[in-house]
Structure formats: structure tokens, C-alpha cells
């Protein structure tokens, strides 16, 4: 009998041993071959991906995510584990620990609210220290990101903003943030796994960093000068755009208007006035509607349509006599420009004229890489009145946005090329910097036409209507514009757009700048008196910054970047980008200090001090 029992015990023990071996094998399989060992998993925490950074042309950080932590109470978990008295006591502790109103959070609990946010901090340790043991195991600390961007100098209207989607991730709603949301958005969440065998981390796949053409220092300069011009002239607003003329890249774009929060230069429209005239004369020459030898009789006023009692006047009734196209542009002669329009219509007709206006970019979107662009207003010939084409050539009866008129005029500084205005210079994808080439829509004017126009535009500044834009030792070409605003009963003599556009240095243009001041009320309203001085100040400011010495053919002429807040891995990636070979690391975690300081002269060596931060 005892032998039979021993045999049975031996069989049972062997069976148990076999089960243990099978279980151990399965457990080992999952531990080795599965990413998450559920039997070993104690807890896990989601790490949301960060949104990509936005940098300016010189590598300065314009927008980035900063981390903060939220302490959230799981009310159902608390309710299953604490008695009513214990729960009430715990809520008293919470109210005291986080400076909350007991009645509010306790009522949320009684009303079955699933989660209650107790508090947040950018320092996890400080947040954890507030949590009382009476409810600690019912609280989860989640990682959340907050988007920070430079709002100064009108950058908000370029960069745009973000909102949170249903997954608590940032989504661009306007500006660069919206236009390049697909690049900037985080790709995949990470996770921290707490297991018996240790703590493991799966890194998130963050959004791509992007580099835009805006130069923060130039943006600041242009913003301050436009704001100064608005205040000095008691105007309601003003806009300006500064291009890198040979690429169509936007170095600065400013839109200031107390009446609107949106980007007026992009979404607002205005009549360009005489700033359109260089374009009219250029395609009149290009289409052989006029020649360099053509002359015009400049009298006080002209009747463009003989059957109508309608006149177009020169400013202040000026008379210049018989003049050529150069003198007509220099003096901004309306009467001569109407005669140019007549010759264009005789040569190519209304449809041909309309097509030329569309070709230079009027009445359609420019392709600028910002959302919500206004396409302007240019009527089709079937909707023209008899005088419409004669109003168009002096910048009336049509509406343009800032990008449309400025990019068309920039063609004189860009060897006749019509660029798509653009901000994106490059983006980083999988650790690789991918450059984005500027886009040329078409060659608008031939080399011969450009070469004829540039000296004329220089003369506008040297001796014509734009003398207040002159800068010593810098050759500037440009054109003034003074556009009356239309009202319910026609154009009035009180409301104006004051405009100046120019490029410099004229012999090999680097920059093209268009300025519009809206409704000056301090006495002066001519573009040459209001906008041209602001142009002059900006040109002088640019040369004071010695920006002309920088190499715009490369990615950027950099200075030491700011490493603060970055991880060791990030720091190495930045050093690779800037070709910094000698990196000295002190500690681990997040950069808290560095030598050399940010913004100083480039160096091949960087020394970084880190402070450890817990997730």
C-alpha cells in the first residue's frame, strides 16, 4: 500500500514539475521574445511625442514644446478601495495639498466624474511631493506638452498657434503651425514600462523640426520701424514684407492693425496705387506696346474714353510736357500711364491685358506657404466698365494682398523671375536635414526689360518721388504709391494707403522690401513722405546689423545655439548639425548650462552641464 501511495505521489510531483517547466518555458518565451511581458508588467506610462521645433534662418528657436506634468485622480479606483469616510478624508487632504476647494472636488467625485485634475507642474518631483499617502496610489502623473513660441515683433501671425485634439496632441490651427502640421506633429507615442525585472523605456517618435527663412533680428527691425511709422503718422495700421530677392524667401513679414487679429498682409486686401506702375510699363515694353523711344504728352488731366465725361488727373495737376517712359515712371505721371494703357489695349486687347495682369500674379493666390491667403480682386473683362483698364494701370479698381504685389515687384530684383513667396527652408526627417528649394513660377520679364527698368527705378529714389528713401552709400531702386480709398460715393480725399517698395543694393539686389501704411492722419499721406522714410530706416538698420555680409547660399551662418533644456542625445544631434566635434559632457539628464554662451562666435568645442530629471 505504501509503495502504491509513494508511486502516486511521485507521479503527481512529476506532473507538477512538468507543468512548472511548461509555464517557465512560456514565461521565458514572453520575457525574451515579446516586447511587453504582461505577466511581469507592474505598470506603464504613456510618453506623448513632442511637436517639432521651429527655427529661424540663423538657427534661433522660435517655437517648441515644453513638458509639464498633470496629477490626475482616478475616482472609480478610489471608490472601490476606500470607505465613504476614508474617501471624504482623502478629499480633504487633496484640497489642502493642492489648494483646491473641497466642495468642488468632492462633488465631482460624488457625481461620478471619472478623473479629477489635482494640479500640474513643470517639475515632477515637486508635484509628487504634494501627494498625500492617503490617496497616492489612486493618482497618476501624466506627461503633457505645452507649445511655447515667440510672440514678439508680430511673429505670432507668421508662426500661428495650436490647439489640442481628442488625443491631447497639439494640432496647428493657423500660420506655419498649420501649413506644416504634417511635419511638426508627433508621429508615435512612447511608453515607460515598470516590470519586476526593471524599468524600460520605449522612446516616442517626435515631430520633425523645421527651419524657416524668417530672421528674428530682421523681423524685430522691420516690426519696430513699421510700428514707429504707424505711430508717427497717426495711422490705423501698416504692413511690410522683406524678401531675400534672389530666392523669394521671406526674411520678415509684419502686419500691425489694431482692428484685426489676423494677418492683414495675407488676408487683407488694398489698392496698390502707383506702386503697380513699374509692372505696367515693363509688360508694355515686353509686349512691344511701347518702345524705349516712345513719348507721351503729360498735361494736367486726360479723358481716357472720349464718350465719357471722366478724367484722370496728375497729382496736384502737374504738367511735364512731352516725356518718355523713364520720366513718366520717375514722376509717377498718371496721364502718361493712361496713354500706355491705351497702347496696350490697341496692341493686345482687353483679354490680352487681363491675361498679363493675371500672369504677374494679380487676382489669384501666390502659393505662399501660409494658410488662408486672400486671392485679391481682379474683375474679368466681361465685368469691366469702359474706364476699368485705365484705372487698373494707376492701381485703382483692383485689390491685392501684400504678397501678390510685393512678389511681382520683386521680379525686378530677381532677374525677371516670379518666385512663389516661401518660408520653409529645410526640415529634419529621421535625423537628416532636407533642404527645400525655392520655386520659380515663371520668368516674368526678360533680361533686357529688367536692365532697362532698374536704372529708372534707381532714378525714382535719386531724384523722383522716392527721395526720402535714399541711404548714403547704398544704391536703391524703388517706387512710391499713394492710393485713395474708395467709399460709398467714390474715392475720397481723406483716406489713403501710403506705399513704398524698393530693392537694394541696386546693382546686385539682395533685398526687396514693400511697406504699406494704412490711413495716415498726421498731415502727410503721399507714399514718398510716409512709407519711404520707414524704408530708409530699415535699410540703415540692416546694414548696421551687418546682415549683408552673411552667406545666404548656405543653410545659415550660425552662432552658438542655446542647448538649455535638451537631452544628451539632442545635444549630440545639434552638434552634428553645426559641425561641433569636441563635446564635453558633465552629468546626465537635461542641459542646464553651457560654454560658450548662446549667440556667441562659432566654436568647434562645446561644454555642457546636465541635471538629471525623472520622467
Protein Blocks (a to p, Z undefined) as FASTA:
>chain_A
ZZmmmmmmmmmmmmmmmmmmmmmmmmmmmmmmpmbafklpmbdcdddddddddddfkopa
fbdcdddddddddfklmmmmpcfklmmmmmmmmmmmnopafklmmmmmmnopabacfbdc
fbfklmmmmpcfklmmmpccdddddddddfeghlmmmnopadddfkopacdfbhjllmmm
mmmpcfbdcdddddfkbccddddddddddddfbdfklmmmmmmmmmmmmmmnopabdcdd
dddfknopafbdcdddfkbmbdfklmpccdekjmlmmmmmmmmmmnomacfkbccdddfb
dcfblkbccddddehhiaebjadfklmmmnopaklmmmmmmmmmmmnommlmmmmmmmno
gaiaehiacehiaebjaddfklpcfklmmmmmnopaiacdfklmmmmmmmmmngopacdd
dfblbdceehiacddddddfbafbdfklmmmmmmmmmmmmmmmmmlmmpcehiacddddd
ddddddfkoccfkbccddddddddfklcfbdcddddehiaehpacfklmmmmmmmmmmmm
mmmnommmpcfkbmbdcddddfehiafklmmmmmmmnopabdcdehehjdfbdcddehia
cdfbdcdddddddZZ
